Structures are given as structure tokens and as C-alpha cells.
Amino acid sequence: MRAGELLGRAAYDLHGRRLGRVVDVVVRGGLPPGRLRLTDVIVARHWYSRAIGRLIGPERHPSGPWIIRAVARLLSRSSRQLPVDQVRLVPPAPGFPFGEP
């Protein structure tokens, strides 16, 4: 599965409530060593939440100017990182979340 197959898809929780769109994925090393495993997706309600908020946010630049940190927090508050087993994508992606075809 490629990240491009997931980005931009509508994301819903397990109860059918809309969460937003997938704007990024989080992968971690798995077993066997050298293989990556999809663990989380980052979902945002608005496109600018990801484009601005997380790129200049406090996670990336914790010691930057206070005004930039404040604006980044404001813009990124609608983006959330969720485990893949708590997200349902529409349209469904083949192999999501754990690689089954």
C-alpha cells in the first residue's frame, strides 16, 4: 500500500461520524526489522490545519517566537492523530488498515 492511496480520503470513526480527510500517515518499524508498519493516520477537518498548523507548530519548533506558536496551535487544533484500527475510510482502501487485500 502506498501513502498516496490513503491521502485525501474521507475518514469516519467506527460509529459513522465524519472526522475529516486523511492528510498524513504515521509508520513505525515493525517485525521483521526493516519493514514499516502503518500505525496512525492524521486527520484534519480543514486543509490549512495540516498545511500550516503542523508545519510551523510547536511540535516542530518548540522554542520559536510565541506568536508563531500561538497561530500554529490555533490552526492545527482540528487535526488529530488516530490509530488505524479506529478509522474507516470512504471509499475503502484495499489493504487498510493492516494489509489484508
Secondary structure, 3 states (H helix, E strand, C coil): CCHHHCCCCEEECCCCCEEEEEEEEEEEECCCCCCEEEEEEEEECCHHHHHHHHCCCCCCCCCCCHHHHHHHHHHHCCEEEEEHHHCEEECCCCCCCCCCC
